[in-house]
């Protein structure tokens, strides 16, 4: 099967999963276990209350989500390397189709390489199934697809990839939450297969209704990718998140490698998130 055909098959598979989920009347949130899995797969998503210590289920820069969100993102990042700088604008759409199933789409609408080309990047599509959820813990598993839809001028449009993953979120107390991911990426020739691990810890120090810094959160994420061939890369991302107004949030941070292999110097990131 060709790379383009595999991309189409991945999109059709996601669409088929969309059709499996029916709407349901909104209900009061209750924990998810395995006893009513089929019924909950067809129930409309219910926002989960904050953890018992006040830690919200919110996205952080460089960190995985073990929970479901219903949001749109607009992100910009600037990467500094020894070979020149690069910049990228990315949009994301996250939508829980039910209490048990969620889909996220990431679209790099513009990429530019210093002294090189510019254009559209490779689209990512991820589906996740919630395995268990209490007020203080969420555990899901899913698979992400990298679709070679981008322009050759930015080094995209060549590699199809699949990334099975398991994601966790937990409220640890005092507004502190932990999140983690274990994943393995399998890609076409020209892409890197390998093991991925993400760990993040952060604390929300103000309540949601605080002004002007509602749900002000500081976080630190560690990401490690160990390819089957070649040297691994480990990076850290310290970041901040705060509410601007209503359900609009601002996130900012910087990612930098701490491993011997340093494919870039640092990556500056700013992102707007709108919940709905």
C-alpha positions as CSV (number, residue, x, y, z in Angstrom):
1,X,0.0,0.0,0.0
2,X,1.4,3.4,-0.9
3,X,2.1,6.2,1.6
4,X,-0.8,8.3,0.3
5,X,-3.2,5.3,0.4
6,X,-2.2,4.6,4.0
7,X,-2.9,8.3,4.9
8,X,-6.4,8.0,3.3
9,X,-7.0,4.7,5.2
10,X,-6.1,6.4,8.5
11,X,-8.5,9.2,7.9
12,X,-11.3,6.8,6.8
13,X,-10.7,4.7,10.0
14,X,-11.1,7.8,12.1
15,X,-14.3,8.8,10.3
16,X,-15.7,5.3,10.9
17,X,-15.1,5.7,14.6
18,X,-16.9,9.0,14.5
19,X,-19.9,7.2,13.2
20,X,-19.9,4.6,16.0
21,X,-20.6,7.3,18.6
22,X,-24.2,8.6,19.1
23,X,-25.3,11.6,21.0
24,X,-26.8,11.3,24.5
25,X,-28.5,13.5,27.0
26,X,-26.1,15.4,29.2
27,X,-25.7,13.8,32.7
28,X,-24.0,14.5,36.0
29,X,-20.4,13.3,35.9
30,X,-19.7,9.9,37.5
31,X,-16.5,7.9,37.6
32,X,-15.8,5.5,34.7
33,X,-14.9,1.8,35.3
34,X,-15.3,-1.3,33.2
35,X,-18.8,-2.3,34.2
36,X,-20.7,-0.1,31.7
37,X,-18.1,0.5,29.1
38,X,-20.3,-0.1,26.0
39,X,-23.0,2.2,27.4
40,X,-20.5,4.9,28.3
41,X,-18.9,4.7,24.8
42,X,-22.2,6.0,23.5
43,X,-22.8,8.7,26.1
44,X,-22.1,12.3,25.5
45,X,-19.0,13.6,27.1
46,X,-19.3,15.2,30.5
47,X,-16.6,17.6,31.7
48,X,-14.8,16.1,34.6
49,X,-14.6,18.2,37.8
50,X,-11.2,19.4,39.1
51,X,-9.2,17.0,41.2
52,X,-10.0,16.9,44.9
53,X,-7.1,19.3,45.6
54,X,-8.2,21.7,42.9
55,X,-5.8,20.5,40.1
56,X,-7.6,21.1,36.8
57,X,-7.5,18.8,33.8
58,X,-5.7,21.3,31.5
59,X,-3.2,21.0,28.7
60,X,0.4,22.0,29.2
61,X,3.2,22.7,26.8
62,X,5.3,19.6,26.0
63,X,3.2,17.4,28.1
64,X,0.7,14.6,27.3
65,X,-3.0,14.6,28.3
66,X,-4.3,11.6,30.1
67,X,-7.7,13.2,30.0
68,X,-10.1,14.5,27.3
69,X,-10.5,18.1,26.4
70,X,-12.8,20.0,24.1
71,X,-10.7,22.9,22.8
72,X,-9.1,24.6,19.8
73,X,-5.5,25.7,19.9
74,X,-3.4,28.2,18.0
75,X,0.4,27.8,18.6
76,X,3.6,29.4,17.4
77,X,7.1,28.2,18.0
78,X,10.5,29.5,17.0
79,X,13.4,27.0,17.0
80,X,17.1,28.0,17.1
81,X,19.6,25.6,15.6
82,X,23.3,25.7,14.6
83,X,22.1,25.5,10.9
84,X,19.6,28.4,11.2
85,X,16.3,29.1,12.7
86,X,12.8,27.7,11.9
87,X,9.3,28.8,12.8
88,X,5.9,27.1,12.7
89,X,2.3,27.9,13.2
90,X,0.1,25.0,14.3
91,X,-3.7,24.6,14.9
92,X,-5.3,21.8,16.9
93,X,-8.9,20.7,17.3
94,X,-9.6,18.4,20.3
95,X,-13.1,16.9,20.6
96,X,-14.5,14.1,22.8
97,X,-17.1,12.2,20.8
98,X,-18.3,10.4,23.9
99,X,-17.2,9.7,27.5
100,X,-15.0,7.0,26.3
101,X,-13.7,8.2,22.9
102,X,-11.8,11.3,21.9
103,X,-10.1,12.6,18.7
104,X,-7.5,15.2,18.1
105,X,-6.3,16.8,14.9
106,X,-3.1,18.8,14.5
107,X,-2.4,20.9,11.4
108,X,0.9,22.7,10.9
109,X,-0.6,25.3,8.7
110,X,2.8,27.0,8.0
111,X,6.5,26.1,8.5
112,X,9.5,28.1,7.4
113,X,13.2,27.1,7.5
114,X,15.9,29.8,7.7
115,X,17.5,30.1,4.3
116,X,15.2,27.2,3.0
117,X,11.7,26.6,2.1
118,X,8.3,27.3,3.6
119,X,4.9,25.6,3.4
120,X,2.4,23.2,4.9
121,X,3.4,20.5,7.4
122,X,2.3,16.9,8.0
123,X,-1.1,16.5,9.6
124,X,-1.5,14.4,12.8
125,X,-4.6,12.6,13.8
126,X,-5.0,10.9,17.2
127,X,-7.8,8.7,18.7
128,X,-7.9,7.8,22.4
129,X,-10.2,5.5,24.5
130,X,-10.7,6.3,28.2
131,X,-9.9,3.1,30.1
132,X,-10.7,4.4,33.6
133,X,-11.5,7.7,35.2
134,X,-12.0,9.0,38.8
135,X,-12.0,12.5,40.1
136,X,-8.2,12.2,40.8
137,X,-7.1,9.9,38.0
138,X,-7.5,9.4,34.2
139,X,-6.0,6.6,32.2
140,X,-6.4,6.3,28.4
141,X,-4.9,4.5,25.5
142,X,-4.8,5.4,21.8
143,X,-3.0,5.6,18.6
144,X,-1.7,8.6,16.6
145,X,-1.2,8.8,12.9
146,X,1.4,11.0,11.1
147,X,0.0,11.7,7.6
148,X,2.5,12.8,4.8
149,X,0.4,15.7,3.7
150,X,3.1,18.4,3.9
151,X,5.3,20.2,1.4
152,X,8.7,18.8,0.3
153,X,10.2,22.2,0.8
154,X,10.0,21.9,4.6
155,X,11.0,18.2,4.7
156,X,7.5,16.9,5.0
157,X,5.2,14.8,2.8
158,X,7.3,11.7,2.8
159,X,6.8,9.6,6.0
160,X,3.7,7.8,7.3
161,X,3.8,7.0,11.0
162,X,1.8,5.2,13.7
163,X,2.2,5.8,17.4
164,X,0.4,3.6,19.9
165,X,0.4,5.2,23.4
166,X,-0.8,5.0,27.0
167,X,-1.5,8.3,28.8
168,X,-2.0,9.0,32.5
169,X,-3.1,12.0,34.6
170,X,-3.3,12.2,38.4
171,X,-4.0,14.9,41.1
172,X,-1.3,14.5,43.7
173,X,-2.6,17.1,46.2
174,X,-2.0,20.8,46.9
175,X,-3.0,21.7,43.3
176,X,-0.2,19.5,41.9
177,X,-0.8,17.1,39.1
178,X,1.3,14.5,37.3
179,X,1.0,13.3,33.8
180,X,2.8,10.8,31.7
181,X,2.9,8.9,28.4
182,X,4.6,5.7,27.2
183,X,4.6,5.3,23.4
184,X,6.3,3.6,20.4
185,X,6.5,5.2,17.0
186,X,6.7,3.1,13.8
187,X,7.4,5.0,10.6
188,X,8.1,4.5,6.9
189,X,11.6,4.3,5.6
190,X,13.1,7.8,6.1
191,X,11.4,8.2,9.5
192,X,12.8,7.2,12.9
193,X,11.2,4.3,14.8
194,X,11.6,4.4,18.5
195,X,10.4,4.5,22.1
196,X,9.0,7.7,23.6
197,X,8.5,8.6,27.3
198,X,6.9,11.8,28.6
199,X,6.7,12.9,32.2
200,X,5.4,16.2,33.6
201,X,4.7,17.8,36.9
202,X,3.0,21.1,37.6
203,X,1.0,23.1,40.1
204,X,-2.0,25.3,39.8
205,X,-1.7,28.1,42.4
206,X,-4.8,30.3,41.8
207,X,-8.5,29.5,41.5
208,X,-10.3,29.6,38.2
209,X,-12.2,32.8,39.1
210,X,-9.0,34.8,40.1
211,X,-8.3,37.9,38.1
212,X,-6.2,38.6,36.1
213,X,-4.3,35.3,36.6
214,X,-7.0,32.6,36.9
215,X,-5.8,29.0,37.2
216,X,-2.2,30.2,37.0
217,X,0.0,27.1,36.5
218,X,3.7,26.4,36.3
219,X,4.9,23.1,34.9
220,X,7.9,21.2,33.9
221,X,7.8,18.5,31.2
222,X,10.5,15.9,30.3
223,X,10.4,14.2,26.9
224,X,12.7,11.3,25.9
225,X,12.8,9.7,22.4
226,X,15.1,6.7,22.0
227,X,15.3,5.6,18.3
228,X,16.0,2.0,17.3
229,X,19.0,3.3,15.5
230,X,21.0,6.4,16.6
231,X,21.3,8.5,19.7
232,X,18.3,9.4,22.0
233,X,17.2,12.9,22.6
234,X,16.0,14.2,26.0
235,X,14.4,17.6,26.4
236,X,12.9,19.8,29.2
237,X,10.1,22.3,28.8
238,X,9.4,24.7,31.7
239,X,6.1,26.5,31.0
240,X,3.4,28.7,32.3
241,X,-0.4,28.8,31.7
242,X,-3.0,31.3,32.8
243,X,-6.6,32.3,32.0
244,X,-7.0,35.5,30.0
245,X,-10.8,35.8,29.9
246,X,-13.6,33.2,30.2
247,X,-12.4,30.0,28.5
248,X,-9.4,31.6,26.7
249,X,-6.0,30.7,28.0
250,X,-2.4,31.7,27.3
251,X,0.5,29.3,27.5
252,X,4.2,30.1,27.0
253,X,7.4,28.1,27.5
254,X,10.8,27.1,26.2
255,X,12.0,23.6,25.2
256,X,15.7,22.7,25.3
257,X,17.6,19.5,24.9
258,X,19.7,18.1,27.8
259,X,21.1,15.0,26.1
260,X,24.4,14.7,24.4
261,X,22.6,14.7,21.1
262,X,21.2,18.3,20.6
263,X,19.3,18.6,17.3
264,X,18.4,22.2,18.3
265,X,19.5,24.9,20.8
266,X,16.0,25.8,22.1
267,X,12.4,26.1,21.0
268,X,10.3,29.1,22.2
269,X,6.6,28.4,22.3
270,X,3.4,30.5,22.7
271,X,-0.1,29.2,22.5
272,X,-3.7,30.3,22.8
273,X,-6.3,27.7,24.0
274,X,-10.1,28.2,23.7
275,X,-12.4,25.7,25.4
276,X,-16.0,25.3,24.3
